[in-house]
């Protein structure tokens, strides 16, 4: 079964607007971590934001925030005030358990920011 | 500078010709992992290592080998490459023990097997 589901293969957003990239996950563990990575056209993987399953507050990092809805098992990435440089692939990933380091990735969402 | 390096960055080879992709990290991370990225499938884990001399299979290990003789290095070996191993490969590392430790990725190796 798919552990991480990203249902939006591609998304478009107008520059300076906010955009939400969806991510749902499947786990029976109580302890887990959720990550978002950005992959620009140059190919490198850039870590954006982390949310722990026990964190009560939604994670934020600059223009990135994570809309964590534990009961719905969703961890959507919100990018505010989109910039042209935000055009990239975005991957949601999950690490299960307290001591595991293994990550499972979603298929990704390609975001295009229009001027 | 903290980094994960991979070599080569690009490789075109023929079916059956053994090859090794090197991976090295300078952050003293215990955990290292190899992924392959294919369109529509995201990143899938090939092998991982929790520490020196400790390796284990990921989700797609067939056709690959790894070794971890030193903490900093984690080479990926394709003994007899086939065209279905054409892909973009990433090495990653992190501190062990779960928690908020993100994985640091190398720049990727684009492999084409003809």
Interface residues (C-beta under 8 A of the other chain):
Chain A: X4 X6 X9 X31 X33 X35 X37 X43 X44 X45 X47 X50 X52 X91 X93 X95 X97 X98 X99 X100 X101 X102 X103 X104 X105 X106 X107 X108
Chain B: X31 X33 X35 X40 X41 X42 X43 X44 X45 X48 X50 X58 X88 X90 X92 X94 X96 X97 X98 X99 X100 X101 X102 X103 X104 X105 X107 X108 X110
